[in-house]
Amino acid sequence: MDKAIILSAGQGSRLGHLTDESPKCLIDFAGRTLLDRQLDTLAANGVGQAVVVTGFRDALVEQALARRTGGPDVRTVFNPFYKVADNLGSLFLAREELAGDCLVWNGDTLVSDALMARVVGNDRPGICVTIDRKDAYDEDDMKVVVGANGQLREIGKRIGVGVNGESIGLLAFRSGGAEQFREAIERGMRTPEGTTIWYLRIIHHIAQQSAVWTLDISGEQWGEVDFPEDVEPARALARGWDEAR
């Protein structure tokens, strides 16, 4: 896997005072920022390039990146529309980076090195959505319906029937999958709702026309940081990973 695109443009306003003055990607998790931990996980798995899409307080993110040593080569793309366009807008601005073998990773998701190793080591061609399973799914989960062969049937927050997994916010593209996604993004942004939808809505549309695959990482450790109550569990995960090294 050559490259990862990390979507870190948003403020993370649902986190309250934690993001009043600094973006979500710079919240501290056991001594390292969320973004640092994402970049270190990429480095641990041989991903040599990272493209970070910035927005809210982008200068702080640039300063944090300038302090780093080692890890993947990082470049940034600034999204000036982060307040008015959803994350499809971030990928539209970074669309030229969607080429070859690459990852797209939400900027609010921490994953273990072992989980990333499974994503990077998976050789499924095309588009592959990383999913987890649990007993029940809530309103905020990005729910999926997966067929018996691992092919994605539906993805979205409002699916009511047949849900059997959730997207963790980490996608892998191989063998032309990134280029297929880029073309679909360009079409999607030209629709009336283009600035208001998630990029996974585009993945849903692709899945209705051609094969989109899933990678089930059940049993691996990860955490999404959307609300204040998510922060401490994610910090506990990070401490556990550090102690295990």
C-alpha positions, 0 to 999 in steps of 0.5 A: 500500500503506497499512500493514505489520505487522512480526512482531518478537516473538521473541527469535531464540534460534537466534542465540545470544549475539547475542540474549541481552539484546536481540531479533533485530530490534535487531541492527546491520546496518551502522549501523542495526538490522534493524527500522530498515532494515525501516522505512526500506525501507517509507518509501522505498516510500511505506508510511505506517504500520507496526505492529510486534508486540513480545514479548521485551524489548519495552521496548528495542524501544519505546525504539529506535522512540522514537529514530527520526525520519521514516519511517512512523508506527509503533505497537506491539502487545505479544504476551505469549505469544511464548514459547509461541505461534508467529507465528500468535499474533502475528498473532492479537493484531494481527488488527484491523490486517489490513484494507485493503491491507497487508503482513505481513513477518517481522521477521527478513527484510531486503529491498532497496528495489527488491524492496519496490518490486516487492511494493508495485507489484504489483497482484495482488488478494487474497493474494500470497506473495513467493517466490524460486527457487534450485537446491535447498532445505534443511530450514529453507526455507519451501518452496512449490509454485507452479502454471504460472499463479503460483497457490500450491498448497502452502506449508510446510517439510515439502513433499517433492515438486514444490517450485519456490520458497520464501517470503521472509516478505513477503506482500501483501494487497489487495481483501479478502485481509487480511479473508479472512486475518483470518477464517482466523486466528480460525478457526485459533486455535480449533483444538487446534494453534492456538498451535503453528503458523506463520501460513503454515499458514493461508495453505496452508489458504486456498490449498486452497479459493481462489486465493492468488497468488505474486510471483516476485522472482528476481534481487532481493536479500534475506536472512533472519537465523535463524542466526549464519552468516546475520548477516555475509552480511546485513550485507554486503547492507546495506553494498552497499545503502548504498554504492549510494545 
